[in-house]
Amino acid sequence: MNELQEYVEQLFRHQKKTAETEDLKEEILSNMMARKSDLLSQGFDEQTAVKKTKESLCSVGELIEDCQFTDVYQYRLECIQTILLNSVIFWIFSLPLMFTGHMLMSDLGLLATAVSAVLYMVKRKAEPEAASFLSISASRNRKKLVWILWCMFFLVCTLTIAALTFGSSLWFGRPLQLSGPYQFAVIASRFYLPLLTIVIPVTVGKFTTLLIKNEKRKENE
């Protein structure tokens, strides 16, 4: 792989591999090779010709449909901030589980809050990143995929818990006995556990909104 090929691969490193992007990559490489040959024929040396060819194309975002010029630093900072906020909410809503024998979930919420808080502070002190092109469609596809996976997870968990909880009554004719409010809370918490994980698709879904919000106008650079 020559230097221009490596450069083109680098330009496409954040782009989803599709037939369209592969065709575009080949077209760009072909054009850059032609430009390099033209510069060499004008008397430029190899190194200068390669440098000038690279400078003719610094990004492929504008050439790819549905890519947005984005303030990457602010976008990622707000994503971490969203993770932090939703981790706190998750932790608060998991606190009642401490009284029904599911303290681990509350501990996970507290750990997620602490880790995301540290990441947020580190990110705030980091050097701002250069604006670049990010794909809105890729973000929406991730959001859709996470929601589908979560729905499947929640459905399987709920059906499994229901089968284990009420199976003795249905299969063996042994009615479920509820001796008091605490036992009812213990049973309800089994169904509450998988529901709490809805914070994951909600958080990922917010990323698309933040991406669109942090569009960077070139005239304001």
N, C-alpha and C positions, 0 to 999 in steps of 0.2 A: 504494500500500500504506500503510494507516494504522499508527499506532504499535502498536496491539495485534496486528495482523497480523505486523509485524516482530518483536515480542516472542515470538509463538508460533513463528515460523520459527527464532528463536534457540534456543528450548527444544528444538527437534527437530534442531538442527544436527549432533549426533553420532549420530543414529538412522538406521538403514538405511531407505531409502525403499521401502515396501511398500504394498500396497492397504490393509492394516490400519492402518498408521501414518498414512497420508493421511486415512483416514476419522476416525481419532482426532483428528488435527490440526484437521479441519473442525468436529468436535464441540466440541472445547475452545474454538476461536475463537468459535463460536456462543454457547457458555455465557458466555464472557468479555464478549462484546458485550452479552448480556442483563444481566449483572451491572453493567456500566458504565451502561446505560440506567436500571437500578434505582437506582443511586447518584445519578445525575443527577436523577432524579425525587424523591429525598430531600432535594435542595437542595445537594448537593456541586457544586463547580465542575468543569470539564472535567479540569484537571490532577490534582486530588485524586482524582477518580473513576477515572482511568486508573491512578494510582499504587496505589490500594487494590485495583483489579482485578488488577494485576500481582502484588501481594503475596499474593493468594489462591492463587497457583500458582507456585512457584519451580522446580519440576522435574517432568518427565513420566516419569521413570524408573520410579516405582512403578506407573504406569498401563500400562507396556509389559511384556509377558511376557518372562521370562528375563533381566531386567536386574538387576544386582547393585550394591548400594551399596558402592563401592570406595574404598580409600585410594589415590588416584591417584598421589600422590607416591611412596609406597613401592613400588607396583606398577611404575611406570616406572623407578625406580631399580634394582629387581631385574632388570628386563628388560635394562637396559644392562649390569648385572653379568653376566648370562647371556651376552650377546653378547661381552663381554670374555673370559670364561672359555673359551667355545667358539672364539674367535679365537686364543687361545693354543694350544689343542689342535690347531686347524687348522694353525697355524704349525709346531708341533712335528712333526706327521705329514707336513708338506710338506718338511721338511729333507732327507730322502733324495733328493728329486727334484733337488736341486742337483747331484748327481753324474751325472745322466742327461740333462742339457741342458735342464731345466725350472726354472731358477732363478727365473723370473718368478712362479711360483706361491708360492714361499717368500717372495718380496718382498711379494706381495699379503697373505699371512698376517701378516707383520710390520707392514705398513701398517694392516691392519684392527685389529690388537692396539693399536697406538699411538693410532689415532683413537678407538677405543672406551674406552681408558683415559682420554683427555682428556675425553670426554663424561661418563664416570662421575664424574670429579673435579668437573667443572662442575655436574653434576646434584646432587651431594652438598652443594655450597655454595649451591645455589639455594633460594629461598623455597619452603616446602612448599605444595603445591596443595590446594585444598579438595576434600574427598571428593565424588564424584559417581557417577552411575549409568553402568555400562558393560555392554554386552551380552555374555553368555557364549556365546550361540549364534553371534554374529558372529565371535567369536574362534575357536570350533570350526570354523566354515566356512572361515575363513582358513587354519587349520591343514590342513584337508582339501584345499583348493585347492592349497596349496604342495606338499603331498606328491604330489598327482596330477601337477602340472607337473614336479616333480623326477623322478618315475618315468618320465615321457615323455622328458624330457631325457636321463636316464641310458640308457634303452633305445636311443634314436636314436644317442647318442654311442658306445655299446658296439658296436652293429651296424655303424656307419660305420667305427670303428677296426678291427674284425675284418675287414671287407671290404677295407680298405686294406692291412692287415698280411698277411692270408693269401690275398688275391685273386689274386696272381700264381701261387700253387700251384694254386688251383682253376680259374682261367680259362686260364692259359697253360702249365700243367704244369711250372712252375718251383718246385721245393720250397724252402721257407724254410730258410735255412742259419743255424744257431746255432753260432758259432765259439767261444763261451766264456760264462762267467757274466755278464760285463758286457753282452753283446749281449742275453742273456735279460732282464737287468734293464731295459734300454732298452725292450724290447717290453712287459714287464710294466708299466712306468711309464705307458705310453699308456692302459692300462685303469685304472690307479690314479688318474689325474688326475680323471676325472669322478666316481669314487667318493668322492673327498675332499669334493666339494660337498654330500654328505649332511649336512654341518654346518648347512646353511641350513634344511632342513625340520625338523631336530632342534631347532634354536634357536627357530624360530617355534612349534613344537609345545609347547615349554616355557612359552611365554607364557600359554597357557590355564590351565596348572597354577598359575602365579604369580597370575593373575587371581582364581581361586577362593580361593587362599591368602590374598589381601589383602582379603577381604571386611571391611567396616567395620560393626560393630554400632552402631546408632544410640544405644543406651543407654550406650555407652562414649565417646561424643563429648564 
